[in-house]
């Protein structure tokens, strides 16, 4: 009987070593996933119809975090506007600091630095005036954003949003991950 006790102790030690190994692996995985989702990729949901037809209400997107991302004109980005309290906005970046945006609300045309924008992604031309007079020169270190559904979007044309400091850009939309029927779409 005395010989069986050490064998039982060895079994208990082995079980605790296995439990410790599994727990340490789980903690390591959790730390990796946390770092990944904080500094590299985030998830964000589309709330509303302002990005139709490109993105639909309820689409879930992966987002390249602002930690590694430098905004580029034409990207679909997610940002917070300090004066807009309804949560993060998903919009298309139209102009950067120093560029001049002009909108002709009679013809629906958008011009940046005197160049008519080719915008095959929009739902319809831009006829809705939201309160900001044009032309507008975007302040340095700021962005000018608009929804693809121009006449159903609160964006930089509105005093509620205006030109937004680049520090409030959360990142770039990479692709749709839900619903599954739309996976891979997006920017």
N, C-alpha and C positions, 0 to 999 in steps of 0.2 A: 504494500500500500504506500509505503514511503516513496517508492519510485514513481508512482502515478502523480503525486502532487507536483513535482517539477514539470511533468508533461502538461498538466492542466494550466500551470502558470505560463508555460511557453505558449499554449493555445491562446490564453487571455492576452498575452503580450502581442502575439501575432494579430489578433483581432483589433486591438487598440492601434497597432501600427498601420493596419489597413484603413481604419476609420480616420486616423490622422492624415494619411496620404490622400484619401478622398476629400476630406475637408480642406486640406491645403491646396489641392487642385481646384476645388470650387472657389476658394478665395482668390486664387491667381486668375481664374477665368473671369470672375466678377470684376476684379481690378482692371483687367484688359478691356472688357466690354465697357466699363465706366469711362476709361480713358478714351476709347474709340468714340463713344457717343458724346463726350464733352469736347474733345479737341479735333475730331476728324469728321464724323458723320452724325447728323441729327435726323430726327423724324419730325415732320410737320404736316398738319392737315390743312386742306383748302376749305375755307369757310366762306361761302357765298359764290356769286356768279361773275365776279369782276374779271376773271381770267379766261372766260369762255371765248372761243371754242378750244383753246389749248389745254386748259385745266378745268375740271368740273367740280362743283360743290361736293365735298366728301372724299375727293382724291387724297391719298396719303403719299407724301413725297419723301425721298431721301434728300438730305441737304448737306452740301459740302460746307463745313463749319468755317466761319470767318477767320479762324485761327490760321488756316492755310490759304484762304481765298482772297484774291484781289478783284474787286468788282470790274466788270467789263460791259460796255454798252451792248445791248441786245440780250443779256442774260436775264433769266427769270430769277429774282432774288426774294428773300424773305427778310423783312426789316420791321423795326418798331419805330413809330413816329411819336416823339414825346408828347405832341399835342393831340394825338389820336388815341383814345383810350380803349378801343374795342379789340385790342390784341394785335398780334403780329399780322403784317400785310404781306401778301404774295403778289408781286408786281413785276413788270418788265422794266429793266433799266434803259432809259431813253437817252439820258445825257449825264455827263460828269461835270465836275467843277471847271468853270471857265467857258463851258459851251453855252450857246444861246439857243433857246427853244422858242419857236414861234408857232402858233396854231391859228389857222384860218377856220373859224367855226362856221362860215358860210359854205366853204368847199369841203371841209372836213380834213384838210391836209395838215400834216405835222412836218415842220422844218427844223433842222438842227444845223446851226452855223451856215444858214443859207442853202442847205441841201434838202430837197424834198425826200422824205423817208419812204423807202419801199418797205411796206409792212404787210406781207401776205398772211400773217398770223392773226390779224385783228378780225373781230366779228363784223364790225362796220366802221365807217369813217367817223371822225371825231367831231360831233356836232354839239356836245354838251359843254356849256360854259359853267365852271364850278366856283368862280369868284376871284380868280387871280387873273390879272390883265397881262397880256402878252405883247411883245416878246419878253422873256425872262432869261437873264444870265444866271446860270447856276453858280452859287458861291463856291469858292475853293473848298475841297474836302467834303463836298456834298454831292448828292445824286438827285436826279429828277426821274421819277418813276410813273408809269401809267399801266392800267389794266388793259388786257387785250380786248375786253368788252368795253370799249371806250365810253359808251353812253350809259353804262351801268357800273361805273367804277368810281370810288372815292380814292383819289391819288394826288399827285403833286399839283394838279390843277386846282385843288381845293385848299383853302386856308387851314383846314383841319389837318392836312398832311404837309403840304408845301415841299420845298427842297429839304431833304433829310441828310443830316450829318452821316458820313460813312461809318462812324463809330456805332451807329444803330443798325447797320447791316448785319444780320445774323448769319447769312451765307447764301450760296447759290443752290437753286433747285436742280437736282441731278436727274431723277427719274421718278415715275409713278411706281409705287410698290403695292398699292391697293386702290380700287378693287382689282382683282386678278385679271379681269377682262381688259384692263387698260395698262397692265404692267409694261414698263419700259418707255412709256410716253413721257411727255414733259418738255423740258428745254432741249 
